[in-house]
Amino acid sequence: MGMQLKQFYPQLLYWVFFIGLFTAVYASYDGEWVGTLLLNLIRLPFMAGIAYLAFHRNFNLPHLPNWIKIILILLSIVASAFLSRFIFGQTVFPVYFQGEYTFEFLNFSALFNQAFVMTAGVAGYGTMVYFLERSAWSQRREELIKEKKRAELNFFRAQVHPHFLFNTLNGIYAESLKESGKTPELILKLSDLLRFMLYECNRESIALRSEIKVIRDYMELEMLRYGKRLDVEFSLQAHLDQNLKIPPLIFLSLVENAFKHGVSAQMDRSYVKVSLLHSVNHLHFSVVNTAYTDQTDETGYQMGIGLSNVRRQLELIYGDHFGFSQKKENGIFKTELRIPLK
């Protein structure tokens, strides 16, 4: 009901404006404001009826060619001009115009003027409907694009969970084979991480402090797993605003890839250094890790869903307004991400 009233308001305003405008124009010549207003009110039901049938009901003949519908509109206007002229002569004219004019029903100049005004009313209404529908379609199109992006983003985020779980469980399984006694603590850390993913990551954005915490928890899990052969560093800029809102799991995915491809793939000492900086309009996140020398793809990383997933999420959220680079040289691999602050 509320939506129907909202759609009715522009139509009501249009007809009030139209009647007021043509009353002012014609009454300015002879000063007969009341008579001219009544004449326009006689025309109103005919114009509104034709406009409704033409632009909202399509004459209930949707399969007719447009040129036939135009002819139907014109014939309806002509017939309405004759009928409204007759009503005017029987009601309004004898009261307001009898002493000044002689009424002739078949006055073609008056009938043409009547048809012209009604044509202007119907045409103006059709123009309004066109622009309103164009605006509504444009808005709906934007909503559909946003819904599509949201669905696609949710799909890519859903991929992160099994991808992360698969990689981490593989690591815990490998650790359990060593019978080092670390497995229960590793499982507990993983449980905390999964709780975060299940209950926090369904939001469009989360506080930066939440992402920082989950990165620290993940690093602790990997430090338990690799022990002394792993050096880890996570540096935050002083006075970093941790209440800033960011998309969930973007930073964590980059850290997880560094451990998967830069640490687990070799037996020598390795390191992962993570830094997070805040400029006026951007967050700068970088991950530097030991590169695995046997990897052969152009970025230094084995192809997987991790980084391609991150890149696609960034494109959906930020369009072209982000920076993402990867570089391998001198035995290290560096990933840098710059995202705008929303």
N, C-alpha and C positions, 0 to 999 in steps of 0.2 A: 504494500500500500504506500509506504514512504517513498519507494523508488518510483512508483507511478506518478505521485504528486510532484516529485523532483523533475520528472520528464515533462510534466504538464506546465510548469512555471514558464519556460521559455516561450511556449506557444501562446499562453495567456498574455505575456508581456508584449509579444509581437503584435497581437491583434489590438491591444490597448493603444500601442504606439501608432499603428497604422490608422485606426479610426480617429485618434487625436490629430494626427498629421493632416489627413485629408479634410477633416472638419475645419481645421484652422485655415487651410489653403483656400477652400471654396467659400467659407463664411466671410473671409476677408474682403470678398468682392461685393457681397450684397448685405452683409451684416446680419443675416438670418442664422444665428448660431444654433438655436434650438432646432429649427427645421432642418438645417444641414446635418446636425448630429443625428436626428431621427432618420434621415435618409441613409446615412452610413450604417446605422444600426439595422436598417432593413436589409442592406446588402450583406451584412456580416454573416448571418447563417448560411447564405448561399456560398460565399467565398470560403468559409470555414469547412462547409460540407464537401465542396469540390476539392479543396486542399487535402482534407482527410482521406477521401477516396483515392485521390491521385498519388499521394506520397506516403500513405500509411497502409492502405488496403490494396494498392496497385490495381484498383478497379475490380478486384477479385478475378482478374483475367491475366494471370502472370505470363501466359504463353503468347499473348498478342504482341505483335511488333510494336516498337516504340512510336513509330509514326502514326499508327492507328490510335494509340493512347493519347497522343497530342491532339489529334482530331477530336477525340471524345472530350478532352478538357475544353477545347475551344467551343464545341457545340454546347457543352454544359454551361459555359460562361454566357454564350449568346442567349440561351433559353432563360438563364437566371436574370440576365439584363432585362428581358421583356417582362418577366414575372415581377421583379422588384420594381420596375417602372410602373406596372399596373397597380401594385400595392401602394406605391408612393402617391399615384394620382387619386386613389380612393381614400387615403387616410391623411397623409401629411400635407399635401398640396392645398386642399380646400381650407385648411386651418391657418397655414403660415404664409402661403404665397398667392392666394386668390386675388388680392387687390393689385398685384404687381405684374403677374405673368398670366398668359393664357396657356392652359395645359393641353398639349396634343400628345396622345399616346404614341402615335407613329411619327414622332419627331426624331428623324434618323440621327441628327446631330446629338440630341440628348441620349438616344439609345447607344450611339457610339461612345459617348462620354461615360455612360454607365458601364459598358463592356470594358472600356479602357481601365477604369478604376478597379473593376473586379479582376481583370487580368493582372494588373499591377499587384493587387493583394495576393493572388494565388502564386504568381511568379516570385514575389518577395518571400512568401512563406516557404516555397520550395528551395530558394537559395539558403534560407536559414537552416532548413532541415539538412541540406547537403553539408554545410559547414559543421553543424552539430554532430552529424554522423561521422564525418571525416575526423573530427576531434576525438570522438568516442572510439573510433577504430584505431586511431594513432595511439591512444592511451591503452587500449586493449592489446595492441601489438607490442607495446613496451612491456606490459604485464606478462605476455606470453614469452617474450625474450628472457625476462627475469626468471620466470618459472623454469624455462628450459635450462638456463645457466645454473639455477639452484639445484635442479635435478641432476645435472651433469656433475656439479661440484660435490653433491652428496655421494654420487657414484664413485668418484675418485677418492673421496675421504673413506668410503667403505672399503676400498682396496687397501688402504694403509694398514688397517687393523690386521687382516690375515697375513699380509706381507711382513709386518713387524713381528707378529706372533710366530710365524714360521721361522724367521731368521733367529729370533731369540731362543725359541725352543731347541733349535738345532745346536745353538751354543751351550744351552743347559744340558742337553743330551751328551754332547762331547765331554762336558765337565763331569757328568755323572759316571762316565766310563773310567775316569781317572780315580774315582773313589777318594776324592780329596776332602769330602765332608762339607763342601761349599754348596751342594745342591739344594738343601732346604732353604738356606738364606737367599739363594738366587731365585727360587720359586716365589718366595715371599716378596722380593722386590718386583718380580714380574707381575704378581697379583696387584700390587699397588699401581703399577703402570696401566694395567688393563682396566682397573677401576676408573682411572682418569679418562681413558679413551672411551669407555662406555657411557659415562655420565657427564663428562664435561665437553666432549668434542662434537656433540650434536648441535652446538650453538654456532651461530654465524661468526662470532668472535669471542675471544676470551681475554682476560687480563694478562698482560705480559708476565706478571709474576707467576701465574699458573704454568705458563710454558717454560719459564726458567726453572721452576721446581721440578717439572717432569724431566727436563734435560739433566738436572743434577741427579735425580733418582736413577735415570738410565745410565749415566756415567758411573755411578756407584755400583750398579749391577755389573757393568763390564769390568770395572776394577777388581771386583771380587772374582770374576771369572779369569782374568789374565794375570793378576798378581803383579809381581815386580817387573815383568818385561814390558809393562805399559806405563807411559807417562801421560797424564791427563791434566789439562789446564783449561779453566773456564774463567775468562776475565770480563767483568762488566765495567762500563764507564761509570765514574763517580757521579753520584746524584742522578742516576738513571731513573726516569719516571716509570715505575713498574705497574702503574695503573693504565698505561696505554693499551688500547685494544688492538689485537692482531688475530688473523685466522689461526685456528688451532692446528697443531702438528706440523706446520711448515718448517720451523726451525728444527724440531726433533727429527724429522725425516732426513735432513741433511746430516745431522750428527750420526744417526743410525747408519747411513750409507758410509760414512767415514770409518766406522768400526767394522762394518761388514767387509769393505773392500780394501781398507788400508791396514787393518790390524789382524783380522782373523785369517787373512790369506797368506801370512808369513809367520815364521817362527822366531825371527830376530826381534830385538828391542824395537818398539814402535811408539809413536806418540800421536795424540789428537789435541789440538789447541783450538779452542773456540773463543770468539770475542764478540761482544755486542756493544754497539755504539749508537748514540742518539744525536742526530743533528737537528736543525730547526724543523725540517719538514720530512725527514726520513729516519728509518731505522737501518743500521748497517750491521749485517750478521756475516761472519766469516768462519770457515772451518778449514784448518790446515792439518793435514795428516800425512803419515808416511805412505808413500806410493808403493804399490806392489809391482815390482819390475817386470814380471812376466805378463802383465795385462797388455793387450795389444790394440784396444780400440782407441779412437782418436782423442777421447777425453781422459783416458787412463782408468776409467771405471768399466767394469763389466756391465753389459747392457741388462737392465732389469726394469721393473716398474717404478722403482724408487724415485729417481731423479726426473724421469719423464712425467711421472705422476705429479711431482712438486711443480714442475714447469707448467703443466696444464692447469693446475689449481690457481697458480699465480696469474695466468692469462685470463681465466674466468673471473677472478676477483678484481684485478687491477688493469686489465687490458694491456696497453703498451707502457703503462706508467710504473715499471719496475725494472730493476737491473739484476741480471743473473749471469754469472760467468764462472767458468771452470778452467783451470790451467794446471798443467803438469810440467815440472822442470826440476832438475837437480835432485831427483829422488823424493820430491814432495808433491802433494796434490792439494790445490787450494780452490775452495769454492767460496764465492762471494755473492751475497744477496743484499739488494737494497730495495726496500718497500716504502711507499709513501705512508704518512700517518693520516688516518681517517678521523 
